[in-house]
């Protein structure tokens, strides 16, 4: 787990309150390969593969717990059903511990945990399959 991670290559950062779980880059690489093989031209994101627990848009009400789990390795599960929101493609993640961490920080525990595998370039949006 990484609090306020560096975001090399990212164009936007909405605030200092970020919490992510860095994951093996091969997970998103595999799903991009699979999507591309099936006609969905997904490209890599600028930020390394991760699960977002807190996205910098909300200040936790219990900042006494901030950085409590820095560097901790966690277990999580993800499914292989590639989904999309706009040009972004992802797979869902399940991890009750991360919901507990959010609640401990004074936030709503439910957060749609996911691994973003990539996005479709704007020029490819009009000629794209939506289901693979």
Buried (B, 14 or more C-beta within 10 A) or exposed (E): BBBBBEBEEEEEBEEEBBBBBEBEEEBBBEBBEBBBEEEBBBBBBEBBBBBBBBBBEBBBEEEEEBEEBEEEEBEBEBEEEBEBEEBBBBBBBEBEBBBEBBBBBBBEEEBEBBBBBBBBEEEBEEEBEEEB
